[in-house]
Amino acid sequence: MAHIHWYPGHIAKAEKKLKELVNLVDVVIEVLDARIPESSVYPDIKKLLGEKPRLIVLNKADLADETKLKNWIDFYKKQTGFPVIASCVSKNNDISIIVNKVIELAKPKIDKLVAKGLLPRPARVVVVGMPNVGKSSIINKLIKKGKTKVGAKAGVTRQQQWVRVNPKIDLLDTPGIIPLKQEDQFKAGKLAMVNSVSENAYENEEVARELLEILKTKYPQAVKDYYNIDEDFSLEAIALSRNWIVKNSQPDTVRTAVMVLTDFRAGRIGKFILDDDKIENQDS
């Protein structure tokens, strides 16, 4: 199993900042990666957010197994009691759904302000989630201008800023969060697979091998078809199928690992969900 290296100082600072930001808002948009709907959940999300109303967005849904994703949406709706929607960067048809859900979740707070004799104000919202799950992309879709910096590298968003979505919503951007303590290295490996961990924190070959093992169990035919291999789901077999050889006639596993991770992240091999289905056991 690959070992993912974390940086506690940066994490603690980010977590403290996030808690301060959560205190400023009425509603939280929690963004998860639809390919790892359990592994991309912040471990102490309830402790971090308290009683704040939440909209859970399973982002990058266009890269996920559609049937299993529907089950995960139902699961989180039942488990949390909050609205859950699927989203993807390439489509904008979910913008009105997100906006309406946020306004709906904020209504009790705004109504209380009005009851106290104050004028109604826009709902204040913050977007939270792991690095590179697509927080900035969702903000860009909502404001329809792309002013927030978006990049493929984990943790690219560095600054916070308020963004006026519409007259009823003010949105606060925030950096992604890596858990302070990630004792589950299997989940950490999945975060690396979807590029939610800095590339400096893991070895490509180790993570690619673990990815192939998961896909061998869950989606074997897709991998066989894409890479033209038989039962051997190894980097060596894929390298040989490409005729990628280095000195002493050895398969080029370094190059192959990068290719496998890139292919998976781009959805070229297929649409997958790596986490085990939890629908049968809602208490797990």
Backbone as JSON, one array per atom type, in Angstrom:
{
  "sequence": "MAHIHWYPGHIAKAEKKLKELVNLVDVVIEVLDARIPESSVYPDIKKLLGEKPRLIVLNKADLADETKLKNWIDFYKKQTGFPVIASCVSKNNDISIIVNKVIELAKPKIDKLVAKGLLPRPARVVVVGMPNVGKSSIINKLIKKGKTKVGAKAGVTRQQQWVRVNPKIDLLDTPGIIPLKQEDQFKAGKLAMVNSVSENAYENEEVARELLEILKTKYPQAVKDYYNIDEDFSLEAIALSRNWIVKNSQPDTVRTAVMVLTDFRAGRIGKFILDDDKIENQDS",
  "N": [[0.84, -1.2, 0.0], [0.54, 2.21, -0.84], [2.19, 4.91, 0.79], [0.97, 7.9, 1.94], [2.16, 11.11, 2.38], [1.65, 13.64, 4.75], [1.26, 17.14, 5.61], [1.27, 18.48, 8.51], [1.45, 21.12, 9.65], [0.6, 23.01, 7.67], [-1.95, 21.98, 7.25], [-3.23, 22.27, 9.77], [-3.3, 25.05, 9.97], [-4.93, 25.69, 7.77], [-7.3, 24.43, 8.51], [-8.02, 25.82, 10.82], [-8.46, 28.35, 9.7], [-10.62, 27.75, 8.05], [-12.62, 27.14, 9.91], [-13.03, 29.65, 10.98], [-14.09, 30.96, 8.77], [-16.45, 29.52, 8.33], [-17.97, 30.38, 10.43], [-18.82, 32.8, 9.48], [-20.85, 32.45, 7.67], [-24.11, 31.4, 6.35], [-24.82, 29.08, 5.06], [-23.3, 26.04, 3.94], [-21.61, 24.82, 1.13], [-20.73, 21.7, 0.44], [-18.28, 20.08, -1.27], [-17.73, 17.09, -2.93], [-15.76, 14.49, -4.49], [-17.12, 12.76, -7.07], [-16.15, 10.31, -7.91], [-14.93, 9.2, -5.74], [-16.84, 9.12, -3.45], [-16.99, 8.61, -0.71], [-14.34, 8.59, 0.26], [-13.53, 11.19, -0.22], [-14.77, 12.72, 1.64], [-14.54, 15.03, 4.27], [-13.04, 13.97, 7.23], [-13.87, 14.86, 9.84], [-16.21, 16.33, 9.4], [-18.74, 17.03, 10.51], [-18.07, 17.95, 13.04], [-16.52, 20.09, 12.3], [-18.25, 21.8, 10.88], [-20.47, 22.11, 12.49], [-23.8, 22.96, 13.19], [-24.47, 24.05, 10.77], [-26.47, 24.5, 7.87], [-26.24, 22.38, 4.98], [-25.37, 21.96, 1.57], [-24.73, 19.24, -0.35], [-22.51, 18.52, -2.86], [-21.81, 16.34, -5.38], [-19.23, 16.34, -7.26], [-17.69, 16.35, -10.57], [-19.19, 14.43, -11.8], [-19.49, 13.53, -14.35], [-17.42, 11.84, -14.77], [-17.91, 9.64, -13.3], [-19.35, 6.44, -12.36], [-22.55, 6.13, -13.37], [-24.87, 4.72, -12.42], [-24.09, 3.74, -9.87], [-23.56, 6.19, -8.71], [-26.07, 7.41, -8.41], [-27.06, 5.85, -6.34], [-25.32, 6.56, -4.29], [-26.01, 9.25, -3.97], [-28.62, 9.01, -2.97], [-27.97, 7.67, -0.6], [-26.45, 9.59, 0.87], [-28.35, 11.58, 1.16], [-30.19, 10.35, 2.88], [-28.52, 9.76, 5.04], [-27.52, 12.25, 5.96], [-29.61, 14.08, 5.86], [-29.59, 16.34, 4.37], [-29.85, 18.21, 1.25], [-28.65, 16.69, -1.77], [-26.74, 16.8, -4.68], [-25.67, 15.99, -8.05], [-22.9, 17.11, -10.01], [-21.08, 18.57, -12.76], [-18.19, 19.94, -14.37], [-18.41, 20.58, -17.07], [-21.05, 21.12, -17.74], [-23.78, 23.4, -17.36], [-26.32, 23.16, -16.43], [-27.01, 22.67, -13.83], [-26.81, 24.89, -12.32], [-29.02, 26.55, -11.56], [-30.3, 24.81, -9.85], [-28.45, 24.51, -7.74], [-28.35, 27.19, -6.83], [-31.06, 27.62, -6.04], [-31.32, 25.68, -4.02], [-29.48, 26.58, -2.12], [-30.59, 29.07, -1.42], [-32.97, 28.14, -0.33], [-32.01, 26.63, 1.88], [-30.91, 28.68, 3.38], [-33.04, 30.2, 4.11], [-34.46, 29.94, 6.68], [-32.63, 31.25, 8.42], [-32.48, 33.85, 7.3], [-35.15, 34.59, 7.54], [-35.33, 34.76, 10.32], [-33.77, 36.99, 10.83], [-35.29, 38.98, 9.58], [-37.56, 38.81, 11.16], [-36.62, 39.98, 13.42], [-36.7, 42.56, 12.77], [-34.81, 43.39, 10.98], [-33.48, 44.2, 7.73], [-33.89, 41.99, 4.92], [-31.08, 40.12, 3.76], [-28.52, 39.04, 1.39], [-28.01, 35.49, 1.22], [-25.29, 34.03, 2.9], [-22.57, 32.19, 1.85], [-20.27, 29.44, 1.89], [-17.81, 27.52, 0.21], [-16.64, 24.29, 0.66], [-14.2, 21.6, 0.87], [-12.09, 18.82, -0.16], [-8.77, 19.34, -1.61], [-8.78, 20.14, -5.09], [-11.24, 19.01, -5.8], [-12.98, 20.46, -7.22], [-13.98, 22.91, -6.33], [-13.48, 25.64, -6.99], [-14.21, 25.59, -9.65], [-16.96, 25.2, -9.5], [-17.72, 27.58, -8.25], [-16.98, 29.36, -10.28], [-18.81, 28.61, -12.26], [-21.15, 29.4, -11.04], [-20.92, 32.2, -10.77], [-20.54, 32.75, -13.36], [-18.43, 33.9, -14.73], [-15.8, 33.21, -14.33], [-13.82, 34.33, -12.62], [-12.46, 33.35, -10.46], [-9.47, 31.7, -9.71], [-8.64, 28.72, -11.35], [-7.26, 25.5, -11.43], [-5.36, 22.53, -12.38], [-3.75, 21.48, -10.48], [-3.44, 20.18, -7.17], [-4.8, 22.07, -4.51], [-4.72, 24.7, -5.59], [-6.15, 27.07, -5.19], [-5.68, 29.9, -3.35], [-6.4, 32.32, -2.13], [-8.99, 34.02, -0.27], [-12.22, 35.27, -1.14], [-15.14, 37.3, -1.38], [-17.89, 36.65, -3.46], [-20.39, 37.88, -5.52], [-23.1, 36.07, -6.31], [-25.79, 36.25, -7.1], [-28.5, 38.59, -6.51], [-29.41, 37.37, -4.19], [-27.48, 35.75, -3.07], [-24.32, 35.65, -1.57], [-21.08, 34.52, -2.06], [-18.37, 32.81, -0.58], [-15.12, 32.11, -1.32], [-12.83, 29.42, -0.62], [-9.77, 27.76, 0.27], [-9.05, 24.29, -0.55], [-9.23, 21.46, 1.7], [-6.98, 19.35, 3.36], [-7.23, 16.49, 5.34], [-6.45, 16.76, 8.83], [-5.57, 14.55, 10.28], [-4.93, 11.65, 8.71], [-5.58, 8.66, 9.02], [-6.4, 6.49, 7.64], [-4.9, 4.99, 5.23], [-5.67, 3.79, 2.89], [-7.86, 5.23, 1.95], [-6.52, 7.61, 1.62], [-4.84, 6.93, -0.46], [-6.71, 6.74, -2.53], [-7.47, 9.4, -2.73], [-5.13, 10.4, -3.79], [-5.2, 9.1, -6.25], [-7.22, 10.46, -7.63], [-6.09, 12.89, -7.87], [-6.19, 14.64, -5.69], [-4.3, 15.09, -3.85], [-1.14, 16.53, -3.2], [1.39, 16.09, -5.66], [3.87, 15.66, -4.64], [3.57, 14.13, -2.45], [3.38, 11.4, -2.8], [4.26, 8.3, -4.5], [4.11, 7.79, -7.92], [4.09, 5.22, -9.15], [3.38, 3.41, -7.09], [0.79, 4.3, -6.4], [-0.54, 4.04, -8.85], [-0.43, 1.27, -9.22], [-2.07, 0.41, -7.1], [-4.46, 1.56, -7.93], [-4.98, 0.07, -10.27], [-5.43, -2.41, -9.12], [-7.83, -1.98, -7.75], [-9.52, -1.36, -9.91], [-9.37, -3.76, -11.26], [-10.89, -5.39, -9.66], [-13.38, -4.07, -9.61], [-14.04, -3.01, -12.18], [-13.11, -4.73, -14.37], [-13.33, -5.4, -17.17], [-13.37, -3.02, -18.6], [-10.79, -2.03, -18.26], [-9.27, -4.07, -19.43], [-10.16, -3.88, -22.1], [-9.41, -1.26, -22.79], [-6.62, -1.14, -22.49], [-5.8, -3.34, -23.82], [-5.11, -5.85, -22.63], [-4.79, -9.04, -20.89], [-5.45, -11.09, -18.22], [-3.55, -10.07, -16.55], [-3.13, -7.43, -14.64], [-1.04, -5.51, -14.4], [1.46, -2.9, -14.18], [3.64, -3.6, -15.65], [2.61, -5.35, -17.61], [0.95, -3.63, -19.05], [2.83, -1.8, -19.97], [4.34, -3.43, -21.65], [2.41, -4.04, -23.53], [2.31, -1.67, -24.86], [4.76, -1.6, -25.85], [6.75, -0.3, -24.43], [9.84, -0.02, -23.46], [12.71, -0.08, -21.38], [16.2, 0.16, -20.49], [18.04, -2.97, -20.55], [15.94, -4.45, -21.44], [13.68, -4.1, -19.87], [10.3, -3.45, -18.79], [8.9, -0.16, -19.04], [7.9, 1.04, -16.34], [7.67, 3.41, -14.97], [6.94, 5.45, -16.78], [4.58, 4.27, -17.64], [2.99, 4.25, -15.33], [2.43, 6.97, -14.95], [0.92, 7.41, -17.25], [-1.32, 5.7, -16.82], [-2.52, 6.85, -14.52], [-3.11, 9.38, -15.55], [-4.85, 8.73, -17.66], [-6.96, 7.57, -16.21], [-7.83, 9.77, -14.61], [-8.74, 11.5, -16.54], [-10.91, 10.2, -17.49], [-10.71, 8.43, -19.58], [-10.42, 5.65, -19.59], [-12.81, 4.76, -18.55], [-15.98, 5.29, -16.82], [-15.97, 5.54, -13.43], [-16.51, 4.5, -9.98], [-14.63, 4.4, -7.15], [-14.91, 3.84, -4.44], [-16.28, 1.47, -2.12], [-19.61, 0.31, -2.34], [-21.99, 1.55, -0.1], [-24.63, 1.35, 0.37], [-26.16, -0.79, 1.26], [-25.61, -0.96, 3.9], [-26.32, 1.32, 5.96], [-25.38, 2.26, 8.31], [-22.73, 1.99, 8.42]],
  "CA": [[0.0, 0.0, 0.0], [1.3, 3.45, -0.9], [2.08, 5.77, 1.97], [0.77, 9.3, 1.58], [2.78, 11.97, 3.39], [0.87, 14.85, 4.99], [2.01, 18.25, 6.17], [0.36, 18.92, 9.58], [1.45, 22.56, 9.9], [-0.27, 23.65, 6.69], [-3.31, 21.48, 7.46], [-3.79, 22.9, 10.97], [-3.57, 26.45, 9.65], [-6.08, 25.73, 6.87], [-8.49, 24.03, 9.27], [-8.37, 26.95, 11.69], [-9.02, 29.39, 8.85], [-11.93, 27.33, 7.58], [-13.57, 27.29, 11.01], [-13.34, 31.08, 11.07], [-14.95, 31.31, 7.64], [-17.76, 28.89, 8.53], [-18.71, 31.23, 11.37], [-19.3, 33.99, 8.78], [-21.84, 32.12, 6.64], [-25.38, 30.78, 6.71], [-24.93, 27.78, 4.38], [-22.05, 25.48, 3.43], [-21.64, 23.9, -0.01], [-19.67, 20.71, 0.62], [-18.0, 19.46, -2.56], [-17.05, 15.8, -2.91], [-15.43, 13.95, -5.8], [-18.09, 11.7, -7.33], [-15.45, 9.04, -8.12], [-14.62, 8.68, -4.41], [-17.79, 9.87, -2.64], [-16.72, 8.44, 0.72], [-12.95, 8.93, 0.57], [-13.32, 12.64, -0.32], [-15.47, 13.4, 2.74], [-13.69, 15.46, 5.38], [-13.32, 13.02, 8.32], [-14.57, 15.47, 10.98], [-17.02, 17.39, 8.8], [-19.79, 17.48, 11.42], [-17.41, 18.73, 14.08], [-16.01, 21.31, 11.68], [-19.33, 22.68, 10.41], [-21.51, 22.28, 13.49], [-25.2, 22.81, 12.74], [-24.7, 24.81, 9.54], [-27.12, 23.79, 6.77], [-25.27, 21.98, 3.97], [-25.71, 21.38, 0.28], [-23.64, 18.34, -0.73], [-22.37, 18.45, -4.31], [-20.91, 15.31, -5.87], [-18.7, 16.97, -8.47], [-17.03, 15.49, -11.57], [-20.11, 13.33, -12.01], [-19.33, 13.03, -15.72], [-16.35, 10.84, -14.75], [-18.3, 8.6, -12.35], [-20.31, 5.39, -12.69], [-23.84, 6.8, -13.17], [-25.78, 3.92, -11.6], [-23.63, 3.76, -8.48], [-23.64, 7.56, -8.22], [-27.44, 7.62, -7.95], [-27.18, 5.2, -5.04], [-24.6, 7.38, -3.31], [-26.82, 10.44, -3.71], [-29.69, 8.58, -2.05], [-27.35, 7.34, 0.68], [-26.1, 10.8, 1.61], [-29.59, 12.27, 1.52], [-30.75, 9.68, 4.06], [-27.58, 9.81, 6.16], [-27.29, 13.6, 6.46], [-30.82, 14.88, 5.89], [-29.37, 17.52, 3.55], [-29.96, 17.98, -0.19], [-27.44, 16.19, -2.43], [-26.88, 16.85, -6.14], [-24.49, 15.7, -8.86], [-22.51, 18.24, -10.83], [-19.84, 18.41, -13.53], [-17.68, 21.22, -14.84], [-18.72, 20.84, -18.48], [-22.45, 21.47, -17.93], [-24.26, 24.47, -16.49], [-27.75, 23.0, -16.15], [-27.25, 22.49, -12.4], [-26.61, 26.16, -11.63], [-30.26, 26.99, -10.93], [-30.58, 23.89, -8.74], [-27.57, 24.9, -6.63], [-28.8, 28.49, -6.33], [-32.34, 27.46, -5.35], [-31.11, 24.91, -2.79], [-28.8, 27.45, -1.17], [-31.59, 30.04, -0.92], [-33.9, 27.37, 0.51], [-31.33, 26.29, 3.12], [-30.64, 29.89, 4.15], [-34.3, 30.91, 4.4], [-34.75, 30.08, 8.12], [-31.75, 32.26, 9.02], [-32.9, 35.16, 6.8], [-36.45, 34.87, 8.15], [-35.09, 35.18, 11.71], [-33.28, 38.37, 10.77], [-36.44, 39.83, 9.25], [-38.44, 38.81, 12.33], [-36.02, 40.88, 14.4], [-36.83, 43.91, 12.26], [-33.72, 43.73, 10.07], [-33.77, 44.02, 6.31], [-33.33, 40.74, 4.39], [-29.79, 40.25, 3.08], [-28.18, 37.82, 0.65], [-27.48, 34.34, 1.96], [-23.83, 33.97, 2.87], [-22.26, 30.79, 1.56], [-18.87, 29.07, 1.71], [-17.59, 26.24, -0.46], [-15.57, 23.55, 1.32], [-13.92, 20.27, 0.33], [-10.68, 18.47, -0.36], [-8.16, 20.01, -2.76], [-8.98, 19.67, -6.46], [-12.53, 18.36, -6.05], [-13.71, 21.31, -8.15], [-14.66, 24.01, -5.64], [-13.37, 26.88, -7.78], [-14.98, 25.41, -10.89], [-18.37, 25.43, -9.16], [-17.87, 29.03, -8.05], [-16.93, 29.99, -11.6], [-20.09, 28.37, -12.93], [-22.2, 30.17, -10.38], [-20.81, 33.63, -11.1], [-20.58, 32.79, -14.83], [-17.39, 34.78, -15.27], [-14.48, 32.59, -14.21], [-12.85, 35.22, -11.99], [-11.69, 32.6, -9.49], [-8.42, 30.91, -10.34], [-8.9, 27.29, -11.39], [-6.12, 24.78, -11.99], [-5.38, 21.08, -12.24], [-2.92, 21.08, -9.36], [-4.13, 20.16, -5.88], [-4.57, 23.21, -3.64], [-4.34, 25.88, -6.35], [-6.84, 28.26, -4.68], [-4.93, 30.38, -2.19], [-6.98, 33.5, -1.5], [-10.44, 34.04, -0.06], [-12.87, 36.48, -1.6], [-16.59, 37.23, -1.53], [-18.35, 36.76, -4.83], [-21.85, 38.04, -5.61], [-23.66, 35.13, -7.27], [-26.97, 36.98, -7.55], [-28.91, 39.44, -5.38], [-29.79, 36.6, -3.0], [-26.39, 34.89, -2.58], [-22.91, 36.04, -1.55], [-20.32, 33.29, -1.95], [-17.01, 32.99, -0.1], [-14.22, 31.05, -1.79], [-11.87, 28.99, 0.39], [-8.91, 26.67, -0.21], [-9.41, 22.92, -0.19], [-8.7, 21.01, 2.98], [-6.48, 17.99, 3.55], [-7.5, 16.16, 6.75], [-5.35, 16.92, 9.76], [-5.09, 13.21, 10.55], [-5.47, 10.69, 7.74], [-5.09, 7.36, 9.48], [-6.79, 5.49, 6.65], [-4.04, 5.18, 4.06], [-6.37, 3.31, 1.7], [-8.6, 6.4, 1.46], [-5.52, 8.58, 1.19], [-4.42, 6.5, -1.79], [-7.75, 7.1, -3.49], [-7.36, 10.84, -2.94], [-4.01, 10.58, -4.72], [-5.62, 8.62, -7.57], [-8.03, 11.48, -8.31], [-5.29, 14.12, -7.9], [-6.55, 15.53, -4.58], [-3.13, 15.17, -2.97], [0.03, 17.04, -3.9], [2.21, 15.05, -6.3], [5.07, 15.44, -3.83], [3.22, 13.32, -1.28], [3.26, 9.98, -3.1], [4.97, 7.76, -5.65], [3.15, 7.45, -8.98], [4.0, 3.78, -9.4], [2.63, 2.76, -6.01], [-0.62, 4.69, -6.5], [-1.08, 3.45, -10.08], [-0.63, -0.17, -8.97], [-3.26, 0.27, -6.26], [-5.61, 1.88, -8.77], [-5.24, -1.07, -11.14], [-6.0, -3.49, -8.29], [-9.24, -1.63, -7.52], [-10.25, -1.49, -11.18], [-9.43, -5.2, -11.57], [-12.0, -5.94, -8.88], [-14.66, -3.41, -9.86], [-14.32, -2.73, -13.6], [-12.02, -5.4, -15.1], [-13.45, -5.43, -18.62], [-13.03, -1.7, -19.14], [-9.33, -1.93, -18.29], [-8.81, -5.02, -20.45], [-10.46, -3.35, -23.42], [-8.69, -0.02, -23.08], [-5.18, -1.36, -22.58], [-5.55, -4.55, -24.62], [-4.39, -6.83, -21.81], [-5.61, -10.18, -20.47], [-5.73, -11.11, -16.78], [-2.45, -9.44, -15.82], [-3.42, -6.0, -14.48], [0.16, -4.9, -13.86], [2.09, -1.86, -14.99], [4.54, -4.27, -16.58], [1.83, -5.87, -18.73], [0.49, -2.49, -19.86], [4.01, -1.25, -20.64], [4.7, -4.34, -22.74], [1.39, -3.91, -24.58], [2.66, -0.44, -25.57], [6.15, -1.76, -26.27], [7.54, 0.71, -23.73], [10.94, -0.77, -22.87], [13.9, 0.68, -21.0], [17.44, -0.63, -20.61], [18.0, -4.38, -20.17], [14.66, -5.01, -21.9], [12.7, -4.02, -18.8], [9.16, -2.57, -19.09], [9.01, 1.19, -18.48], [6.77, 1.19, -15.42], [7.56, 4.81, -14.54], [6.13, 6.11, -17.81], [3.26, 3.64, -17.67], [2.23, 4.7, -14.15], [1.93, 8.32, -15.24], [-0.13, 7.27, -18.26], [-2.52, 5.1, -16.21], [-3.16, 7.85, -13.66], [-3.65, 10.43, -16.43], [-6.01, 8.16, -18.36], [-8.06, 7.44, -15.25], [-8.31, 11.09, -14.19], [-9.42, 12.11, -17.68], [-12.09, 9.39, -17.83], [-10.51, 7.73, -20.85], [-10.61, 4.2, -19.42], [-14.24, 4.56, -18.31], [-16.58, 6.06, -15.72], [-15.83, 4.64, -12.29], [-16.54, 4.91, -8.58], [-13.66, 3.53, -6.52], [-15.32, 3.46, -3.1], [-17.24, 0.38, -2.01], [-20.99, 0.73, -2.16], [-22.41, 1.46, 1.31], [-26.08, 1.5, 0.42], [-26.76, -1.89, 2.0], [-25.37, -0.79, 5.34], [-26.33, 2.76, 6.12], [-24.75, 2.63, 9.57], [-21.28, 1.74, 8.35]],
  "C": [[0.87, 1.25, 0.0], [1.13, 4.24, 0.39], [2.02, 7.22, 1.53], [1.3, 10.18, 2.71], [2.01, 13.28, 3.51], [1.74, 15.92, 5.64], [1.15, 18.94, 7.24], [0.31, 20.42, 9.79], [0.51, 23.3, 8.97], [-1.72, 23.26, 6.92], [-3.97, 22.17, 8.65], [-4.15, 24.35, 10.7], [-4.81, 26.58, 8.77], [-7.37, 25.4, 7.61], [-8.96, 25.16, 10.18], [-9.02, 28.06, 10.89], [-10.42, 29.04, 8.39], [-12.98, 27.48, 8.67], [-13.98, 28.76, 11.17], [-14.3, 31.49, 9.97], [-16.35, 30.74, 7.81], [-18.62, 29.74, 9.47], [-19.31, 32.46, 10.69], [-20.51, 33.72, 7.88], [-23.09, 31.46, 7.21], [-25.48, 29.35, 6.19], [-23.55, 27.34, 3.91], [-22.35, 24.61, 2.21], [-20.44, 22.97, 0.16], [-19.47, 19.96, -0.69], [-17.22, 18.17, -2.36], [-16.7, 15.4, -4.34], [-16.31, 12.73, -6.03], [-17.43, 10.34, -7.54], [-15.04, 8.39, -6.8], [-15.53, 9.38, -3.39], [-17.63, 9.69, -1.13], [-15.32, 8.92, 1.08], [-12.69, 10.43, 0.49], [-14.11, 13.42, 0.72], [-14.45, 13.8, 3.81], [-14.03, 14.62, 6.61], [-14.15, 13.61, 9.47], [-15.5, 16.58, 10.51], [-18.1, 17.92, 9.74], [-19.21, 18.35, 12.52], [-16.97, 20.09, 13.54], [-17.12, 22.31, 11.37], [-20.41, 22.93, 11.45], [-22.89, 22.05, 12.9], [-25.49, 23.58, 11.45], [-25.43, 23.96, 8.5], [-26.12, 23.54, 5.65], [-25.97, 21.57, 2.68], [-24.52, 20.54, -0.14], [-23.64, 18.19, -2.25], [-21.35, 17.38, -4.67], [-20.42, 15.76, -7.25], [-17.94, 15.96, -9.33], [-17.87, 14.24, -11.83], [-20.0, 12.74, -13.4], [-18.23, 11.98, -15.82], [-16.71, 9.63, -13.88], [-19.32, 7.62, -12.93], [-21.72, 5.9, -12.35], [-24.78, 6.03, -12.24], [-25.38, 3.96, -10.13], [-23.74, 5.17, -7.89], [-25.04, 7.88, -7.71], [-27.65, 7.01, -6.57], [-26.48, 6.0, -3.95], [-25.36, 8.66, -2.97], [-27.94, 10.11, -2.74], [-29.14, 8.3, -0.66], [-27.07, 8.59, 1.5], [-27.32, 11.62, 1.99], [-30.16, 11.69, 2.81], [-29.84, 9.83, 5.27], [-27.49, 11.19, 6.78], [-28.57, 14.41, 6.64], [-30.71, 16.16, 5.07], [-29.58, 17.2, 2.07], [-28.62, 17.58, -0.78], [-27.68, 16.24, -3.93], [-25.57, 16.43, -6.8], [-24.19, 16.9, -9.74], [-21.28, 17.87, -11.65], [-19.48, 19.75, -14.16], [-18.21, 21.58, -16.22], [-20.16, 21.27, -18.73], [-22.89, 22.52, -16.92], [-25.72, 24.31, -16.07], [-28.06, 22.79, -14.67], [-27.12, 23.8, -11.62], [-27.87, 26.59, -10.88], [-30.62, 26.1, -9.75], [-29.75, 24.27, -7.52], [-28.05, 26.2, -5.99], [-30.08, 28.34, -5.51], [-32.19, 26.7, -4.03], [-30.44, 25.76, -1.71], [-29.78, 28.46, -0.56], [-32.57, 29.36, 0.03], [-33.28, 27.05, 1.87], [-31.1, 27.51, 4.01], [-31.9, 30.58, 4.64], [-34.61, 31.02, 5.9], [-33.9, 31.16, 8.79], [-32.19, 33.66, 8.59], [-34.24, 35.56, 7.42], [-36.3, 35.35, 9.6], [-34.62, 36.62, 11.76], [-34.43, 39.35, 10.52], [-37.39, 39.93, 10.44], [-37.93, 39.74, 13.43], [-36.09, 42.34, 13.94], [-35.71, 44.34, 11.33], [-34.15, 43.52, 8.62], [-33.2, 42.67, 5.84], [-32.03, 41.02, 3.65], [-29.52, 38.99, 2.29], [-27.71, 36.72, 1.59], [-25.97, 34.31, 1.82], [-23.4, 32.51, 2.84], [-20.75, 30.59, 1.43], [-18.81, 27.69, 1.06], [-16.42, 25.53, 0.21], [-15.38, 22.19, 0.66], [-12.44, 20.03, 0.22], [-10.1, 19.27, -1.52], [-8.56, 19.34, -4.07], [-10.26, 18.86, -6.67], [-13.41, 19.22, -6.96], [-14.45, 22.46, -7.5], [-14.65, 25.29, -6.48], [-14.16, 26.78, -9.08], [-16.46, 25.65, -10.64], [-18.63, 26.92, -8.94], [-17.88, 29.75, -9.4], [-18.23, 29.8, -12.36], [-21.17, 29.25, -12.35], [-22.12, 31.66, -10.73], [-20.71, 33.85, -12.6], [-19.52, 33.69, -15.45], [-15.99, 34.19, -15.19], [-13.44, 33.49, -13.59], [-11.95, 34.47, -11.0], [-10.68, 31.71, -10.2], [-8.73, 29.41, -10.23], [-7.7, 26.6, -12.02], [-6.2, 23.31, -11.72], [-4.56, 20.6, -11.05], [-3.71, 21.14, -8.06], [-3.77, 21.42, -5.09], [-4.22, 24.5, -4.35], [-4.98, 27.16, -5.82], [-6.17, 28.71, -3.39], [-5.62, 31.52, -1.44], [-8.48, 33.33, -1.3], [-11.01, 35.35, -0.58], [-14.38, 36.25, -1.65], [-16.93, 37.44, -3.0], [-19.87, 36.87, -4.83], [-22.37, 37.12, -6.71], [-24.9, 35.74, -7.92], [-27.45, 37.81, -6.37], [-29.23, 38.68, -4.1], [-28.66, 35.76, -2.42], [-25.05, 35.61, -2.68], [-22.09, 34.81, -1.22], [-18.89, 33.6, -1.53], [-16.16, 31.81, -0.55], [-13.24, 30.69, -0.68], [-11.0, 27.86, -0.16], [-9.44, 25.3, 0.19], [-8.69, 22.49, 1.07], [-8.18, 19.58, 2.88], [-6.69, 17.65, 5.02], [-6.26, 16.28, 7.63], [-4.73, 15.57, 10.08], [-5.74, 12.26, 9.56], [-4.91, 9.32, 8.09], [-5.42, 6.26, 8.49], [-5.99, 5.72, 5.37], [-4.7, 4.69, 2.77], [-7.18, 4.46, 1.09], [-7.63, 7.45, 0.94], [-5.01, 8.23, -0.21], [-5.42, 6.86, -2.85], [-7.75, 8.6, -3.77], [-6.22, 11.15, -3.91], [-4.42, 10.17, -6.13], [-6.4, 9.69, -8.34], [-7.35, 12.85, -8.3], [-5.71, 15.13, -6.84], [-5.45, 15.65, -3.55], [-1.96, 15.69, -3.8], [0.88, 15.9, -4.44], [3.47, 14.75, -5.5], [4.83, 14.48, -2.67], [3.16, 11.83, -1.55], [4.1, 9.6, -4.31], [3.95, 7.32, -6.7], [2.98, 5.95, -9.18], [3.17, 3.07, -8.34], [1.13, 3.04, -6.15], [-1.26, 4.07, -7.74], [-1.32, 1.95, -9.91], [-1.88, -0.41, -8.12], [-4.53, 0.55, -7.05], [-5.97, 0.69, -9.65], [-5.85, -2.24, -10.36], [-7.49, -3.23, -8.03], [-10.05, -1.84, -8.79], [-10.36, -2.95, -11.6], [-10.61, -5.85, -10.88], [-13.34, -5.39, -9.35], [-15.03, -3.27, -11.34], [-13.28, -3.42, -14.5], [-12.12, -5.29, -16.63], [-13.05, -4.11, -19.26], [-11.51, -1.55, -19.27], [-8.75, -2.86, -19.36], [-9.0, -4.44, -21.85], [-9.59, -2.15, -23.76], [-7.2, -0.27, -23.3], [-4.8, -2.63, -23.36], [-4.68, -5.55, -23.86], [-5.35, -7.96, -21.44], [-5.88, -10.1, -18.97], [-4.66, -10.43, -15.95], [-2.65, -7.93, -15.79], [-2.21, -5.27, -13.88], [0.66, -3.78, -14.77], [3.01, -2.48, -16.03], [3.78, -4.75, -17.82], [1.37, -4.75, -19.66], [1.66, -1.88, -20.62], [4.39, -2.12, -21.84], [3.69, -4.26, -23.88], [1.62, -2.67, -25.43], [4.07, -0.51, -26.17], [7.04, -0.66, -25.69], [8.63, -0.02, -22.93], [12.09, 0.17, -22.52], [15.1, -0.26, -21.05], [17.27, -2.05, -20.03], [16.65, -5.02, -20.46], [13.58, -5.02, -20.82], [11.54, -3.1, -19.19], [9.29, -1.23, -18.36], [7.8, 1.46, -17.59], [6.59, 2.62, -14.94], [6.66, 5.57, -15.51], [4.7, 5.58, -17.81], [2.39, 4.1, -16.5], [1.63, 6.07, -14.38], [0.78, 8.25, -16.24], [-1.42, 6.74, -17.65], [-3.25, 6.12, -15.35], [-3.8, 8.95, -14.5], [-4.89, 9.95, -17.16], [-7.21, 8.05, -17.43], [-8.66, 8.79, -14.91], [-9.08, 11.79, -15.3], [-10.67, 11.34, -18.11], [-11.94, 8.6, -19.12], [-10.78, 6.23, -20.73], [-12.09, 3.88, -19.25], [-14.71, 5.45, -17.18], [-16.66, 5.15, -14.5], [-16.16, 5.31, -10.97], [-15.67, 3.9, -7.83], [-14.07, 3.06, -5.13], [-16.33, 2.32, -3.14], [-18.63, 0.93, -1.74], [-21.44, 0.51, -0.73], [-23.92, 1.45, 1.46], [-26.74, 0.41, 1.25], [-26.61, -1.75, 3.5], [-25.23, 0.69, 5.65], [-25.71, 3.2, 7.44], [-23.25, 2.48, 9.53], [-20.52, 3.05, 8.16]]
}
